[in-house]
Amino acid sequence: MMRRAALIGLAFGAGAVHLAAVGVLLAMHQRWIIVEALTLGQAALLLLAGGAGAMTRGPVMGALAGAAAGVPVVALLAAMSLVPLNSIFIALSHDLFNMLTLGVGLAAGVAILIGGGAIAGLVGVLLSNSSQMVRRAIFPGAISVVVAGVFQELIQLMLQQYEGPVGDFRDFIYTWEGLSLQGAIAIFVLAALLSEVFGFIWRMRAERTASHDHRRERMVRAGIALLILVLLPMLGGSYVGQVLMLVGLYILMGMGLNLEVGLAGLLDLGFVAFFAVGAYSTALLTAGSAHALMHLPYWAAMPVSVLLAVAVGVLFGLPVLGVRGDYLAVATMGLGEIVRVIVQSDFAAPLLGGAQGILEIPKPSIGNFVLGNPVSLFYLTLVASAVAAFVAWRLENSRLGRAWEALRDDEDVAQALGINLVRAKLLAYGLGAAFAGLAGSIFATMLTSVYPSSFQLLISINVLALIIVGGMGSLPGVVLGSIVLIGLPELLREFGEYRYLFYGAVLIVMMRLRPEGLWPSDVRQRELHAEDETLALDAGTDAVPAQPR
């Protein structure tokens, strides 16, 4: 037991050393969670030691694992004091040494690392073995404090426009530098109490309801989520509206690619081409620059852009009708790259503007009201996403949706059952492209300009990733995946390139722990766990004694 606890701690400590060597730990140390008390980097070290303790059994083993998590960090400090490692690893600087030792020197720093790790490991194992009520209070409170501290600039910016009680509450919990200690305690207590109250109300409601009405429950949750989406940009301001609008655009594209990949099983890595077609079509039909073909209002240009995206989707589908699997992914990626190269080429520059793009795209307007700021454009994106979600939901439950699912499972069997493969595939490409074209049309008005650099292969990869993380074939999963993979990295933009490290770590953890996604469809979940269910049934059958005849 002791050997296992020590190995677990050393593994977590090695992770801390890696974060230090690549510069993540020092970058996180620049951000206060609680001013003059706890930084994000220090919290990461405590979390690693606590996680090591949580994976053991018993307080003694937990403390041992937490202390062992500090050993690799101590070894790193010793090496840094003896050898100038910063000539090899730039991040292993004097600032990092001071951060790990809390500025009190090597000897005292080693004692703090080992002792603090042991305490964190003990807390981790106690929390893992505590009652559900205790965890339900502590975890929301701790998460709320971290969010309030890390995103203090954004939260203070949102609260700055309010006076009276809201302004007094802001001054109570925040200083100019960040979250105060008294504010952290207040937020922790408030979040813990709210968690207990809402948990109690939810449990009482479940007990009173003899038969669970899952449909009504889902409608209530959807209504609450919609209300939050409507109110949040109004309360948060332009930056929050900009982030939410970007999330909404990826939701639109995710719903389109979900028709192709999630339902029809057609892996498309050139999906960004349809996004580009929608954006450039809107620019050519509405812009006030010399490249404009017409000067239509946005509401007339948007449906034309969607139809052009559908046409391009069908044309893209024709050359790859007989291609399957990995070859299909490569072929569609090639088609997407063809569009990008054409847009950037000098040959098409007289029409599409080349590298200079197309400028002076007007904002949409409703009467005399111009949708000129990110908040108003977000509501346009929200309405478009709601309409697209309804259409995608109806398609999923239609005869065509069932044909796509049969096509995804086995093309030969689907064809033997009488499904027209050509028609089903072209409809999948065309209807998926329609969603991307709509997103591109809104994107063009958001920037009031379009450039070839805005339509890189990374967009297609991001859309595919959010579908996988959210849940293949699941519309709520598309929304959740977009929030996790698009919204959160945008809020973490101040961490620079390190936010992509967090992005990659989330993808790896998801693929290991929850391959079906955060909110998978029922069909996808059954497919991924069919083998487990079969093994369980076989084990149960073997365990049942043979009955006498």
C-alpha positions in Angstrom: 0.0 0.0 0.0 2.8 2.4 0.9 4.7 1.6 -2.3 1.5 2.3 -4.4 0.8 5.6 -2.6 4.4 6.7 -3.1 4.3 5.8 -6.8 1.1 7.7 -7.3 2.5 10.8 -5.6 5.7 10.6 -7.7 3.6 10.4 -10.9 1.6 13.5 -9.9 4.9 15.3 -8.9 6.4 14.4 -12.3 3.4 16.2 -13.9 4.1 19.3 -11.8 7.7 19.2 -13.0 6.6 19.0 -16.6 4.3 22.0 -16.1 7.2 23.9 -14.6 9.6 23.0 -17.4 7.3 24.2 -20.2 6.4 27.4 -18.5 2.8 26.8 -17.6 3.3 26.9 -13.9 5.0 30.3 -13.9 2.4 31.7 -16.3 -0.4 30.5 -14.0 1.5 32.0 -11.0 1.0 35.5 -12.5 -2.7 35.2 -11.8 -4.1 35.7 -8.3 -7.0 33.7 -7.2 -7.0 35.4 -3.8 -4.9 38.5 -3.6 -1.7 38.1 -1.5 -2.9 34.6 -0.4 -3.1 32.2 -3.3 -2.1 32.2 -7.0 -3.4 29.9 -9.7 0.1 28.3 -9.9 0.1 27.5 -6.2 -3.4 26.1 -6.5 -2.3 23.8 -9.3 0.4 22.4 -7.1 -2.0 21.9 -4.2 -4.5 20.3 -6.6 -1.9 17.8 -7.9 -1.0 16.8 -4.4 -4.6 16.5 -3.4 -5.4 14.5 -6.4 -2.6 12.1 -5.5 -4.1 11.7 -2.1 -7.6 11.2 -3.4 -6.4 8.1 -5.4 -5.3 6.3 -2.2 -7.1 4.8 0.7 -6.8 6.0 4.3 -5.4 9.3 5.8 -1.9 8.0 6.2 -1.6 6.8 2.6 -3.1 10.1 1.4 -0.6 12.1 3.3 2.2 9.9 2.0 1.1 10.3 -1.6 0.8 14.1 -1.2 4.3 14.3 0.3 5.7 12.1 -2.4 4.1 14.5 -5.0 6.5 17.2 -3.7 9.6 15.0 -4.1 10.1 15.5 -7.9 9.6 19.3 -7.4 12.2 19.3 -4.6 14.6 17.4 -7.0 14.0 20.1 -9.6 14.8 22.8 -7.1 18.0 21.0 -6.1 19.0 20.7 -9.8 18.2 24.4 -10.5 20.3 25.5 -7.5 23.3 23.4 -8.7 23.1 23.7 -12.5 22.0 26.7 -14.6 19.2 24.8 -16.3 17.6 28.0 -17.7 20.1 27.8 -20.5 18.3 24.7 -21.7 14.8 25.3 -20.4 14.0 29.0 -20.5 11.1 28.5 -18.1 13.4 27.2 -15.3 14.2 30.7 -14.2 15.0 32.5 -10.9 11.3 33.6 -10.8 10.2 30.0 -10.9 12.7 29.1 -8.1 11.2 31.8 -6.0 7.7 30.7 -6.8 8.3 27.1 -5.8 10.2 28.1 -2.6 7.8 31.0 -1.7 10.9 33.2 -1.6 12.1 31.8 1.7 15.1 29.8 0.5 15.8 26.2 -0.6 15.7 24.5 2.9 12.5 26.2 4.1 10.9 25.8 0.6 11.6 22.0 0.6 9.9 21.7 4.0 6.9 23.7 2.8 6.6 21.6 -0.4 6.7 18.3 1.4 4.6 19.4 4.4 2.1 21.3 2.2 1.8 18.3 -0.1 1.2 16.0 2.8 -1.6 18.2 4.1 -3.1 18.5 0.6 -3.0 14.8 0.1 -4.7 14.3 3.5 -7.4 16.7 2.5 -7.8 15.0 -0.9 -8.4 11.5 0.6 -10.7 12.9 3.3 -12.8 14.6 0.6 -12.9 11.5 -1.6 -14.2 9.5 1.4 -16.6 12.2 2.7 -20.3 12.1 2.4 -22.1 13.4 -0.7 -23.6 16.3 1.2 -20.1 17.5 2.1 -18.8 17.2 -1.4 -21.9 18.9 -2.8 -21.1 21.9 -0.6 -17.3 22.1 -0.9 -16.7 21.5 -4.6 -19.1 24.2 -5.9 -17.8 26.7 -3.4 -14.1 26.0 -4.3 -14.9 26.2 -8.1 -16.8 29.5 -7.6 -13.8 31.0 -5.7 -11.4 29.9 -8.5 -13.7 31.3 -11.2 -14.2 34.6 -9.3 -10.5 34.9 -8.9 -9.2 33.9 -12.3 -11.8 35.9 -14.2 -11.8 38.8 -11.9 -11.1 41.4 -14.6 -14.1 40.2 -16.7 -16.4 40.0 -13.7 -15.4 43.4 -12.4 -15.9 44.8 -15.9 -19.4 43.3 -16.0 -20.2 44.7 -12.5 -18.7 48.1 -13.1 -21.8 49.4 -14.8 -24.0 48.8 -11.7 -24.3 51.0 -8.6 -26.2 50.5 -5.4 -26.2 47.1 -3.7 -24.5 45.4 -6.7 -21.7 48.0 -6.6 -21.3 47.6 -2.8 -21.1 43.8 -3.2 -18.4 44.3 -5.9 -16.4 46.5 -3.6 -16.8 44.0 -0.8 -15.4 41.0 -2.6 -12.9 42.7 -5.0 -9.9 45.0 -4.6 -8.2 46.7 -7.6 -5.8 43.8 -7.8 -8.4 41.0 -7.6 -10.4 38.8 -5.2 -9.9 39.7 -1.5 -9.8 37.1 1.3 -13.1 38.2 2.7 -14.6 38.1 -0.7 -13.4 34.6 -1.3 -14.9 33.4 2.0 -18.2 35.1 1.2 -18.3 33.5 -2.3 -17.4 30.1 -1.0 -20.2 30.2 1.7 -22.7 31.6 -0.7 -22.0 29.0 -3.4 -22.1 26.2 -0.9 -25.4 27.3 0.6 -27.0 27.7 -2.9 -25.7 24.3 -3.9 -27.3 22.8 -0.8 -30.6 24.7 -1.3 -31.0 23.8 -4.9 -30.0 20.2 -4.3 -32.6 19.9 -1.5 -35.3 21.4 -3.8 -34.3 19.1 -6.6 -34.4 16.0 -4.3 -37.8 17.0 -2.8 -39.2 17.5 -6.3 -37.9 14.1 -7.4 -39.4 12.4 -4.3 -42.8 14.0 -4.8 -42.9 13.0 -8.4 -43.9 9.3 -8.5 -43.1 8.9 -12.2 -40.4 11.1 -13.7 -41.6 13.2 -16.7 -38.2 13.3 -18.5 -39.6 15.4 -21.4 -40.9 18.1 -19.0 -37.6 18.0 -17.1 -35.6 18.5 -20.3 -37.9 21.4 -21.3 -37.4 23.1 -18.0 -33.7 22.8 -18.2 -33.7 24.1 -21.8 -35.9 27.0 -20.7 -33.5 27.9 -17.9 -30.5 27.7 -20.3 -32.2 29.8 -22.9 -33.0 32.5 -20.2 -29.4 32.6 -19.2 -28.3 32.9 -22.8 -30.7 35.8 -23.3 -29.7 37.7 -20.2 -26.0 37.0 -20.0 -24.9 39.3 -22.9 -27.0 42.1 -21.7 -25.4 41.9 -18.2 -21.9 41.0 -19.4 -21.4 43.6 -22.1 -19.6 43.5 -25.5 -16.8 41.1 -24.7 -19.1 38.5 -23.3 -21.4 39.0 -26.3 -18.5 38.6 -28.7 -17.4 35.3 -27.1 -21.0 34.0 -27.0 -21.4 35.0 -30.7 -18.3 33.0 -31.6 -19.7 30.1 -29.7 -23.0 30.5 -31.5 -21.3 30.4 -34.9 -19.5 27.2 -34.0 -22.8 25.7 -32.8 -24.2 26.5 -36.3 -21.3 24.8 -38.0 -21.3 21.9 -35.5 -25.0 21.2 -36.2 -24.2 21.1 -40.0 -21.2 18.8 -39.6 -23.2 16.7 -37.1 -25.6 15.8 -39.9 -22.6 14.6 -42.1 -20.5 12.9 -39.5 -22.8 12.2 -36.5 -25.8 10.9 -38.5 -24.5 9.9 -42.0 -21.0 8.9 -41.0 -19.3 11.0 -43.7 -16.1 12.4 -42.3 -15.6 15.9 -43.8 -12.4 17.8 -43.1 -13.1 20.4 -45.8 -16.1 21.8 -44.0 -14.5 25.2 -43.6 -15.0 25.6 -47.4 -18.8 26.0 -47.0 -18.2 28.5 -44.2 -16.0 30.5 -46.6 -18.6 30.3 -49.4 -21.3 31.8 -47.1 -19.0 34.6 -45.9 -17.7 35.5 -49.4 -21.2 35.3 -51.0 -22.6 37.7 -48.4 -19.6 40.0 -48.9 -20.0 40.1 -52.7 -23.7 40.7 -52.5 -23.7 43.4 -49.8 -20.3 45.2 -49.6 -19.8 48.8 -50.4 -16.4 48.2 -51.9 -15.4 47.8 -55.6 -15.5 44.0 -55.4 -19.3 43.9 -54.7 -21.4 42.4 -57.4 -24.6 43.8 -56.0 -25.6 46.0 -53.0 -28.4 43.9 -51.6 -29.6 44.3 -48.0 -28.4 41.6 -45.7 -31.7 39.8 -45.3 -31.8 39.3 -49.1 -28.2 38.2 -49.4 -28.3 35.7 -46.5 -30.7 33.1 -48.2 -28.7 33.5 -51.4 -25.5 32.7 -49.5 -27.0 29.7 -47.9 -28.3 28.4 -51.3 -24.8 28.9 -52.8 -23.3 27.0 -49.9 -25.8 24.1 -50.5 -24.8 24.1 -54.2 -21.1 23.9 -53.4 -21.8 21.2 -50.8 -23.6 19.0 -53.5 -20.8 19.7 -56.0 -18.2 18.7 -53.4 -20.1 15.5 -52.7 -20.2 14.3 -56.3 -16.4 13.5 -56.6 -16.3 11.6 -53.2 -19.5 9.5 -53.5 -17.6 6.2 -53.8 -14.9 7.1 -51.2 -15.1 5.8 -47.6 -13.3 6.0 -44.3 -10.0 7.6 -44.0 -9.8 8.2 -47.7 -13.0 10.3 -47.5 -11.4 12.5 -44.9 -8.3 13.1 -47.0 -10.4 13.8 -50.1 -12.7 16.3 -48.4 -9.6 18.0 -46.8 -8.2 18.4 -50.3 -11.4 19.9 -51.6 -11.4 22.4 -48.7 -7.8 23.3 -49.4 -8.7 23.9 -53.1 -11.2 26.6 -52.0 -8.7 28.3 -49.7 -6.0 28.3 -52.5 -8.5 29.7 -55.0 -9.6 32.5 -52.6 -5.9 33.5 -52.1 -4.9 33.2 -55.7 -4.1 36.1 -58.0 -6.3 34.5 -60.6 -9.5 35.1 -58.5 -8.2 38.4 -56.9 -10.2 40.7 -59.3 -13.4 39.0 -58.0 -12.5 37.9 -54.4 -9.9 40.5 -53.5 -7.0 38.0 -52.9 -5.1 38.5 -49.7 -6.6 41.9 -49.2 -10.1 40.4 -48.8 -13.4 42.3 -49.2 -14.1 45.3 -47.0 -17.0 47.6 -46.2 -19.6 44.9 -45.5 -22.6 46.6 -43.9 -24.2 45.5 -40.6 -27.7 44.0 -40.9 -30.6 46.2 -39.8 -34.2 45.8 -38.9 -36.0 49.0 -39.9 -34.0 51.8 -38.3 -32.3 49.6 -35.8 -28.8 48.5 -36.8 -27.4 45.3 -35.4 -24.1 47.0 -34.9 -22.6 45.7 -31.7 -21.6 42.1 -30.6 -24.6 41.8 -28.2 -27.2 42.5 -30.9 -25.4 40.3 -33.4 -25.3 37.5 -30.8 -29.1 37.6 -30.6 -29.2 37.2 -34.4 -26.8 34.2 -34.0 -29.0 32.8 -31.2 -32.2 33.0 -33.4 -30.3 31.4 -36.3 -29.0 28.6 -34.0 -32.5 28.0 -32.6 -34.0 27.7 -36.1 -31.1 25.4 -37.2 -31.4 23.2 -34.1 -35.1 22.8 -34.8 -34.4 21.8 -38.4 -31.6 19.5 -37.4 -33.9 17.9 -34.8 -36.7 17.3 -37.3 -34.2 15.9 -39.8 -32.7 13.5 -37.2 -36.2 12.1 -36.5 -37.3 12.0 -40.1 -37.2 9.2 -42.6 -34.1 10.9 -44.1 -32.4 10.9 -40.7 -33.0 7.1 -40.3 -31.6 6.6 -43.8 -28.4 8.5 -42.7 -28.1 6.4 -39.6 -28.4 3.2 -41.7 -25.8 4.6 -44.1 -23.4 5.3 -41.2 -23.8 1.8 -39.8 -23.2 -0.1 -43.0 -23.5 1.3 -46.6 -23.9 -2.1 -48.2 -26.8 -3.1 -45.9 -28.4 0.3 -46.3 -28.3 -0.1 -50.1 -29.7 -3.6 -49.9 -32.6 -2.2 -47.9 -33.5 0.2 -50.7 -31.8 3.4 -49.6 -30.6 5.6 -52.4 -27.0 6.1 -51.4 -26.3 8.9 -53.9 -29.3 10.9 -52.8 -28.7 10.4 -49.1 -25.0 11.4 -49.3 -25.7 14.5 -51.4 -28.5 15.6 -49.1 -26.1 15.2 -46.1 -23.4 17.3 -47.8 -25.9 19.9 -49.0 -27.9 20.3 -45.8 -24.7 20.3 -43.7 -23.2 23.0 -46.0 -26.4 25.1 -45.5 -25.7 25.5 -41.8 -22.0 26.4 -42.4 -23.1 28.9 -45.1 -25.5 30.6 -42.6 -22.7 30.8 -40.0 -20.3 32.3 -42.6 -22.9 34.9 -43.6 -23.2 36.1 -40.0 -19.5 35.9 -39.6 -19.0 38.3 -42.5 -21.3 40.9 -41.0 -19.6 40.5 -37.6 -16.2 41.5 -39.0 -17.5 43.8 -41.8 -14.8 42.2 -43.9 -13.6 38.8 -45.0 -10.0 37.6 -45.5 -8.6 34.3 -46.7 -6.7 33.9 -43.5 -10.0 33.5 -41.6 -10.8 30.2 -43.3 -8.0 27.8 -42.3 -8.1 24.0 -41.9 -8.0 24.5 -38.1 -11.7 25.6 -38.2 -12.8 22.3 -39.7 -10.7 20.5 -37.0 -12.2 22.6 -34.2 -15.8 21.9 -35.4 -15.1 18.1 -35.6 -13.4 18.2 -32.2 -16.4 19.9 -30.5 -18.8 17.3 -32.0 -16.6 14.5 -30.6 -16.2 16.1 -27.2 -19.9 17.1 -27.0 -21.2 13.7 -28.2 -21.4 12.4 -31.8 -24.9 12.6 -33.2 -26.2 14.7 -30.2 -27.6 18.3 -30.7 -27.2 19.2 -27.0 -23.7 17.8 -27.2 -22.9 20.2 -30.1 -23.9 23.1 -27.9 -22.0 21.8 -24.8 -18.9 21.0 -26.9 -18.8 24.4 -28.4 -19.0 26.0 -25.0 -16.2 23.9 -23.6 -13.8 24.0 -26.6 -14.6 27.4 -28.1 -16.0 29.6 -25.2 -13.6 28.6 -22.5 -10.3 29.0 -24.5 -11.6 32.5 -25.5 -12.0 33.4 -21.9 -8.5 32.1 -21.2 -7.0 34.1 -24.1 -4.8 36.1 -21.6 -2.8 32.9 -21.0 -1.6 33.1 -24.6 -0.4 30.0 -26.3 -0.8 28.0 -23.1 -4.6 27.9 -23.5 -4.1 25.5 -26.4 -2.2 23.2 -24.0 -5.3 23.2 -21.8 -7.4 22.6 -25.0 -5.3 19.5 -25.9 -5.3 18.2 -22.3 -9.1 18.4 -22.3 -9.3 16.4 -25.5 -7.0 13.7 -24.2 -8.8 13.4 -20.9 -12.2 13.2 -22.7 -11.0 10.5 -25.1 -9.7 8.4 -22.2 -12.5 8.9 -19.6 -15.6 9.6 -21.6 -15.2 8.6 -25.3 -19.0 8.9 -26.0 -18.8 12.7 -25.2 -20.2 15.0 -22.6 -23.8 14.7 -23.7 -24.0 11.7 -26.1 -27.0 10.6 -28.0 -28.7 7.5 -26.7 -27.8 5.5 -29.8 -24.1 6.5 -29.7 -23.9 5.6 -26.0 -25.5 2.2 -26.6 -23.0 1.5 -29.4 -20.0 2.4 -27.4 -21.1 0.4 -24.3 -22.6 -2.6 -26.2 -19.5 -4.7 -25.5 -19.5 -3.9 -21.8 -23.2 -4.8 -21.6 -22.6 -8.1 -23.4 -19.7 -8.9 -21.0 -21.9 -8.1 -18.0 -24.7 -10.3 -19.4 -22.3 -13.1 -20.0 -20.9 -12.8 -16.5 -24.4 -12.8 -15.1 -25.4 -15.9 -17.2 -22.3 -17.7 -16.0 -23.0 -16.8 -12.4 -26.5 -18.2 -12.5 -26.5 -21.8 -11.5 -28.1 -24.3 -13.9 -31.6 -25.1 -13.0 -32.8 -28.7 -12.9 -35.0 -29.7 -15.8 
